[in-house]
Amino acid sequence: MEKKSICNYRIVISSPTSVTNEIEKIKALFELGLNLFHLRKPYWSFRETMLFIEQIPPVYHDKIVIHDYYDLIKHYELYGIHSKLPICNLEVRNSVSTSTSTHSISEFNNIDALFDYAFLSPIFPSISKLGYKSTNNWKEILEKRTNRNSKLIALGGVHPNNIIDLNNMGFDGYALLGAIWSQPEGIKNFERCMNIDLL
């Protein structure tokens, strides 16, 4: 499997728990232009995760990033894996995209250069986690960015009303979670974000 790259990072992270009509909603997101879907179900077994992937049309498998059970990349043509630790397996690193999570610009600056991109959070008050927020001046903080090997992805409270702010701060992309799964108009929210950032 050849390692792929994309220019525009528009990412949706799955709800950690099951959602009504979840597969249909994921398919709708892909049809609207979703670049990457992060499958994060921390309470699921290997088999549950595998069966979930199999419900997603194979044409979209190369846009899926998994957070657990990395052996699944041997069974499906997935885009990549998301890890909190450096990826030591050379076969994995060279065949798929790798990403990670950070919570400060200094942490982002010091991640393994082989990570293709990293989430930085929380940027805005979280929609899915009450009380999880940041009071940082991110535009000023991002001026201290020295890591140019990895793309910087905004996470935390991202929704249609602040997409333009992210562009001004200097992020390379954004990830949506609560705006999709915690609100009844989640699919519409994604469509609105797409319409704004494509202007």
C-alpha positions in Angstrom: 0.0 0.0 0.0 1.5 3.4 -1.0 1.6 6.1 1.5 -0.8 8.9 0.5 -0.9 12.6 1.3 -3.7 15.2 1.1 -3.4 19.0 0.9 -6.5 19.9 2.9 -7.2 18.3 6.2 -10.9 18.2 7.0 -11.3 15.5 9.6 -14.2 14.0 11.5 -13.5 11.9 14.6 -16.1 9.2 15.4 -18.2 9.3 18.6 -16.5 7.1 21.2 -19.8 5.3 21.6 -22.4 4.0 19.1 -24.7 6.5 17.4 -28.1 6.0 15.7 -27.7 5.5 12.0 -24.0 6.0 12.3 -22.9 4.3 9.1 -25.4 6.2 7.1 -24.1 9.5 8.6 -20.5 8.5 7.9 -21.4 7.8 4.2 -23.2 11.1 4.0 -20.0 12.9 5.3 -17.8 11.2 2.7 -20.3 12.1 0.0 -20.0 15.7 1.1 -16.3 15.7 0.7 -14.8 14.5 4.0 -11.1 13.9 3.6 -10.4 11.7 6.6 -12.5 9.8 9.1 -10.9 8.9 12.4 -12.4 5.7 13.9 -12.0 5.9 17.6 -14.1 3.5 19.6 -12.0 2.9 22.8 -14.5 0.5 24.3 -14.9 -1.8 21.3 -13.3 -5.2 20.6 -11.2 -6.1 17.6 -14.2 -7.9 16.1 -16.6 -5.0 16.7 -14.2 -2.6 15.0 -13.6 -4.9 12.1 -17.4 -5.4 11.5 -17.9 -1.6 11.7 -15.3 -1.0 9.0 -16.9 -3.7 6.8 -20.2 -1.7 6.9 -18.5 1.3 5.3 -18.3 1.0 1.5 -14.7 -0.1 0.4 -14.4 3.0 -1.8 -14.0 5.0 1.4 -11.6 2.7 3.3 -8.6 4.6 2.1 -9.9 7.7 4.0 -10.2 5.9 7.4 -7.7 6.3 10.2 -7.8 3.8 13.1 -7.0 4.6 16.8 -6.8 0.9 17.9 -6.1 -2.6 16.6 -3.4 -1.5 14.1 -3.3 -5.0 12.6 -6.5 -4.1 10.8 -4.3 -2.3 8.2 -3.3 -5.7 7.0 -6.9 -6.6 6.2 -8.2 -3.3 4.7 -6.8 -0.5 2.5 -6.9 2.1 5.3 -5.4 5.6 5.2 -3.5 5.4 8.5 -3.2 5.0 12.2 -3.4 7.4 15.1 -1.1 6.8 18.1 0.0 8.5 21.3 3.4 7.0 21.0 6.1 7.1 18.2 5.4 4.3 15.7 8.3 1.9 16.0 7.2 -0.6 13.4 9.0 0.4 10.2 6.6 -1.6 8.0 3.6 0.4 9.4 5.4 3.8 9.3 6.4 3.3 5.6 3.0 2.0 4.4 0.4 4.2 5.9 0.0 7.7 7.3 0.6 8.2 11.1 -0.8 10.9 13.3 -0.9 11.7 17.0 -2.4 14.1 19.6 -0.8 17.0 21.4 -2.0 19.6 23.9 0.6 22.4 23.7 2.7 24.0 20.9 5.9 22.8 22.7 4.6 19.2 22.7 3.7 19.5 19.0 7.2 21.0 18.2 8.8 17.9 19.8 6.9 15.0 18.3 8.5 12.4 16.1 9.1 14.0 12.7 7.6 10.9 11.0 4.1 11.9 12.2 2.3 13.3 9.2 0.0 15.4 11.2 -1.1 16.0 14.8 -4.1 17.3 16.6 -3.7 20.2 18.9 -6.4 20.7 21.5 -8.4 22.2 23.0 -8.6 25.3 20.8 -12.1 26.4 21.6 -14.5 25.3 24.5 -15.3 21.7 23.8 -18.8 20.8 22.5 -18.6 17.1 23.6 -16.7 17.5 26.9 -18.2 20.0 29.3 -15.6 22.2 31.1 -12.9 21.3 28.6 -11.7 24.6 27.2 -8.7 26.8 26.5 -8.1 30.5 27.2 -5.0 30.6 25.2 -4.2 33.2 22.5 -3.6 30.6 19.8 -2.6 33.0 17.1 0.3 34.3 19.3 1.2 30.8 20.5 1.3 29.4 17.0 4.0 31.9 16.1 6.3 29.7 18.3 5.7 26.8 15.9 9.0 25.2 14.7 7.8 21.8 13.5 7.1 22.1 9.8 7.4 18.4 9.1 3.9 17.6 10.5 0.6 19.3 9.7 -1.1 21.0 12.6 -4.8 20.2 13.0 -7.1 22.2 15.3 -9.4 20.1 17.6 -11.8 21.1 20.3 -14.9 23.1 19.9 -14.5 23.5 16.1 -17.8 24.4 14.4 -19.0 26.5 11.4 -18.9 29.8 13.4 -15.1 29.6 14.0 -13.6 27.9 10.9 -12.4 31.3 9.6 -10.7 32.0 12.9 -8.6 28.8 12.4 -7.3 30.1 9.1 -6.2 33.3 10.7 -4.4 31.4 13.5 -2.3 29.4 11.0 -3.7 25.8 11.3 -3.3 23.4 8.5 -6.7 21.8 9.0 -9.4 21.0 11.5 -11.1 18.0 13.2 -14.7 17.9 14.1 -16.2 15.7 16.8 -18.9 17.3 19.0 -20.2 19.5 16.2 -21.1 16.3 14.3 -22.2 13.8 17.0 -23.4 16.0 19.9 -25.8 18.1 17.8 -28.9 17.0 15.8 -27.7 19.1 12.8 -24.3 17.4 12.7 -24.3 16.6 9.0 -25.4 20.2 8.2 -22.6 21.5 10.4 -20.1 19.7 8.3 -21.6 21.0 5.1 -21.5 24.5 6.4 -17.8 24.1 7.4 -17.0 22.9 3.9 -18.8 25.8 2.3 -16.9 28.3 4.5 -13.4 26.9 4.1 -13.7 26.4 0.4 -14.5 30.1 -0.2 
